[in-house]
Amino acid sequence: LRGQQLAHVFRLSTMEEMASGMAHEISQPLAAIVNYTRGCVRHLENNHYDHDQLKNVMEKAAAQAERAGEIIQRLKNFFCKGQLIKTSCMINNVIRETVSLMKNELMQSKTKIEFDFDKNIPLIFIDKIQIQQVMLNLIQNAIESMTQNHIKEKRIHIHTITASSETIETTITDSGPGFSKEVINKVFMPFFTTKAHGRGMGLAICRSIIEAHGGEFTINPNTSGKSWIRFSLP
């Protein structure tokens, strides 16, 4: 009976994590849809609006809505069945594409992104949408941390390297304060957050996705003024 009770509690907490996680993951495309549609309303209020510009913004909103739907489907597959839909990808391109999805946030927060890519990195077999979710989460966390800590020069450095014949590594560093040793022990706990309005699911989901790919997710604490997050993928 005790085993059954524990299993039931575990299932409930997993469902709670999943529901919170999905809310966290789809909030970004939904926020983009709100911004695009509000922009359209503003254009329409002006009698001399540009038809092509309006069409372009609506197409962007539709693309974000499709993205939200894809995220829900992939997360559902991932959490319910542990299923990954893998394709052959170049990690450098996946990262560039993810950064371009965040152009607005980067501009508004005046954050600079520096790429340091291994140009001879091999193709990798991954679930692209899921790995993009990891990157989106990490970049968003970095922006929010630097903004919250009033960092003047906001910089995010993304480094890729072929670590061995069977592993590639992606390392993200930023000019923010990084993680203390005390916080690192707690960041993977559901609902733990250091943000004023955070949901505390980002890093737990990131680690789950990377481990589901057979990789490792590591956070280096800020002991020598250099804190970073690294994930490896086979």
C-alpha positions as CSV (number, residue, x, y, z in Angstrom):
1,L,0.0,0.0,0.0
2,R,2.8,2.4,0.9
3,G,4.4,1.7,-2.5
4,Q,1.1,2.4,-4.2
5,Q,0.7,5.7,-2.3
6,L,4.2,6.8,-3.2
7,A,3.6,5.9,-6.9
8,H,0.4,7.9,-6.8
9,V,2.2,10.9,-5.2
10,F,5.0,10.6,-7.8
11,R,2.5,10.5,-10.7
12,L,0.6,13.6,-9.3
13,S,3.9,15.6,-8.9
14,T,5.0,14.5,-12.4
15,M,1.6,15.7,-13.9
16,E,2.0,19.0,-11.9
17,E,5.5,19.4,-13.3
18,M,4.4,18.6,-16.8
19,A,1.4,21.1,-16.6
20,S,3.6,23.8,-15.2
21,G,6.4,23.0,-17.7
22,M,4.0,23.2,-20.7
23,A,2.7,26.6,-19.5
24,H,6.3,27.8,-19.2
25,E,7.3,26.5,-22.7
26,I,4.3,27.9,-24.6
27,S,4.3,31.3,-22.9
28,Q,6.9,32.5,-25.3
29,P,5.2,31.9,-28.6
30,L,1.9,33.1,-27.0
31,A,3.5,36.4,-25.9
32,A,4.9,36.8,-29.5
33,I,1.3,36.3,-30.9
34,V,-0.1,38.9,-28.5
35,N,2.7,41.4,-29.6
36,Y,2.2,40.7,-33.3
37,T,-1.7,41.0,-33.2
38,R,-1.5,44.2,-31.0
39,G,0.9,45.6,-33.6
40,C,-1.7,44.8,-36.3
41,V,-4.5,46.5,-34.4
42,R,-2.3,49.6,-34.1
43,H,-1.6,49.5,-37.9
44,L,-5.3,49.1,-38.7
45,E,-6.2,52.1,-36.5
46,N,-4.0,54.2,-38.8
47,N,-5.9,54.8,-42.1
48,H,-2.7,54.7,-44.1
49,Y,-1.4,51.3,-43.0
50,D,0.9,49.3,-45.2
51,H,-0.9,46.2,-46.6
52,D,2.3,44.2,-47.1
53,Q,3.7,45.0,-43.7
54,L,0.4,43.9,-42.1
55,K,0.4,40.6,-44.0
56,N,4.0,40.0,-43.0
57,V,3.1,40.5,-39.3
58,M,0.1,38.3,-39.5
59,E,2.2,35.5,-41.1
60,K,4.7,35.8,-38.2
61,A,1.8,35.5,-35.7
62,A,0.5,32.4,-37.5
63,A,4.0,30.9,-37.5
64,Q,4.2,31.4,-33.7
65,A,0.8,29.8,-33.2
66,E,2.0,26.8,-35.2
67,R,5.1,26.7,-33.0
68,A,3.0,26.7,-29.8
69,G,1.0,23.8,-31.2
70,E,4.2,21.9,-32.1
71,I,5.6,22.5,-28.6
72,I,2.4,21.1,-26.9
73,Q,2.5,18.0,-29.2
74,R,6.2,17.3,-28.6
75,L,6.0,17.9,-24.9
76,K,3.0,15.6,-24.7
77,N,4.9,12.9,-26.6
78,F,8.0,13.4,-24.5
79,F,6.3,13.3,-21.1
80,C,3.7,10.7,-21.9
81,K,5.7,8.3,-24.0
82,G,9.3,9.5,-23.7
83,Q,9.2,9.9,-27.5
84,L,11.7,12.0,-29.4
85,I,11.2,12.8,-33.1
86,K,14.8,13.0,-34.3
87,T,16.3,14.4,-37.5
88,S,19.8,15.0,-38.7
89,C,20.8,18.6,-37.7
90,M,23.8,20.9,-37.6
91,I,23.8,22.2,-34.0
92,N,25.3,25.6,-35.0
93,N,22.4,26.2,-37.4
94,V,19.8,25.1,-34.7
95,I,21.4,27.7,-32.3
96,R,21.4,30.5,-34.9
97,E,17.8,29.8,-35.7
98,T,16.8,29.8,-32.0
99,V,18.6,33.2,-31.5
100,S,16.7,34.7,-34.5
101,L,13.4,33.6,-32.9
102,M,14.4,35.7,-29.9
103,K,15.4,38.8,-31.9
104,N,12.8,41.0,-30.1
105,E,13.7,40.0,-26.6
106,L,17.4,40.5,-27.4
107,M,16.8,44.0,-28.9
108,Q,14.5,45.2,-26.1
109,S,16.9,44.0,-23.3
110,K,19.9,45.3,-25.3
111,T,21.6,41.9,-25.1
112,K,24.5,41.0,-27.4
113,I,25.0,37.4,-28.5
114,E,28.5,36.2,-29.3
115,F,28.9,32.9,-31.3
116,D,32.1,30.8,-30.9
117,F,31.3,27.8,-33.1
118,D,33.4,24.8,-34.0
119,K,33.1,25.0,-37.8
120,N,34.0,21.3,-38.3
121,I,31.3,20.0,-35.9
122,P,29.6,16.8,-37.2
123,L,25.9,16.4,-37.9
124,I,23.9,15.4,-34.9
125,F,20.7,13.3,-34.6
126,I,18.3,15.3,-32.3
127,D,14.7,16.3,-31.8
128,K,15.3,19.9,-33.1
129,I,12.2,21.5,-31.5
130,Q,13.1,20.1,-28.0
131,I,16.8,21.2,-28.3
132,Q,15.5,24.7,-29.4
133,Q,13.3,24.7,-26.3
134,V,16.5,24.1,-24.2
135,M,18.3,27.0,-25.9
136,L,15.3,29.3,-25.7
137,N,15.0,28.6,-22.0
138,L,18.7,29.2,-21.3
139,I,18.9,32.4,-23.3
140,Q,15.6,33.7,-21.7
141,N,17.0,32.8,-18.2
142,A,20.3,34.7,-19.0
143,I,18.4,37.8,-20.2
144,E,16.2,37.8,-17.1
145,S,19.0,37.3,-14.7
146,M,21.2,40.1,-16.2
147,T,18.1,42.5,-16.3
148,Q,17.2,41.6,-12.7
149,N,20.8,42.2,-11.6
150,H,21.0,45.5,-13.5
151,I,24.0,44.4,-15.6
152,K,25.0,47.3,-17.9
153,E,26.7,45.3,-20.7
154,K,24.5,42.3,-21.3
155,R,26.4,39.6,-23.2
156,I,25.6,35.9,-23.9
157,H,28.5,33.8,-25.2
158,I,27.6,30.5,-27.0
159,H,30.4,28.0,-27.7
160,T,30.1,24.7,-29.5
161,I,32.9,22.1,-29.7
162,T,33.4,18.5,-30.8
163,A,34.4,17.2,-27.3
164,S,35.2,13.6,-28.5
165,S,34.5,11.3,-31.4
166,E,31.1,10.7,-29.8
167,T,30.1,13.9,-28.1
168,I,29.5,17.5,-28.9
169,E,29.3,20.2,-26.2
170,T,27.4,23.5,-26.2
171,T,28.4,26.0,-23.4
172,I,26.4,29.2,-22.6
173,T,28.0,31.9,-20.4
174,D,26.6,35.4,-19.7
175,S,27.8,38.6,-18.1
176,G,25.4,38.1,-15.2
177,P,26.2,36.8,-11.7
178,G,25.8,33.1,-12.5
179,F,24.7,30.5,-10.0
180,S,26.0,30.1,-6.5
181,K,26.8,26.6,-5.1
182,E,23.8,26.8,-2.8
183,V,21.4,27.6,-5.7
184,I,22.8,24.8,-7.9
185,N,21.6,22.2,-5.4
186,K,18.0,23.6,-5.7
187,V,17.6,24.6,-9.4
188,F,16.4,21.3,-10.6
189,M,13.7,21.0,-7.9
190,P,10.2,21.7,-9.3
191,F,9.0,25.2,-8.8
192,F,12.3,26.5,-7.3
193,T,13.0,29.9,-8.9
194,T,15.3,32.9,-8.2
195,K,13.2,35.2,-10.4
196,A,10.6,37.7,-9.2
197,H,7.9,36.2,-11.4
198,G,9.5,32.9,-12.3
199,R,7.7,29.5,-12.5
200,G,10.8,27.5,-11.7
201,M,10.5,24.8,-14.4
202,G,13.0,25.9,-17.0
203,L,16.1,24.0,-15.9
204,A,14.3,20.9,-14.7
205,I,12.8,20.5,-18.2
206,C,16.1,21.4,-20.0
207,R,17.9,18.6,-18.1
208,S,15.1,16.1,-18.8
209,I,15.3,16.9,-22.5
210,I,19.1,16.6,-22.7
211,E,19.1,13.3,-20.7
212,A,16.4,11.9,-22.9
213,H,18.8,12.5,-25.8
214,G,21.5,10.5,-23.9
215,G,23.4,13.7,-23.0
216,E,24.5,15.5,-19.9
217,F,23.4,18.9,-18.5
218,T,25.9,20.6,-16.2
219,I,25.9,23.9,-14.3
220,N,29.2,25.3,-13.1
221,P,28.8,27.5,-10.0
222,N,30.3,31.0,-9.8
223,T,33.3,30.4,-7.7
224,S,36.0,32.1,-9.8
225,G,33.8,34.8,-11.4
226,K,33.0,32.4,-14.3
227,S,29.7,30.6,-14.2
228,W,28.4,28.5,-17.2
229,I,25.8,26.0,-18.3
230,R,26.9,23.2,-20.6
231,F,25.0,20.4,-22.3
232,S,26.6,17.5,-24.2
233,L,24.8,15.5,-26.9
234,P,25.9,12.2,-28.4
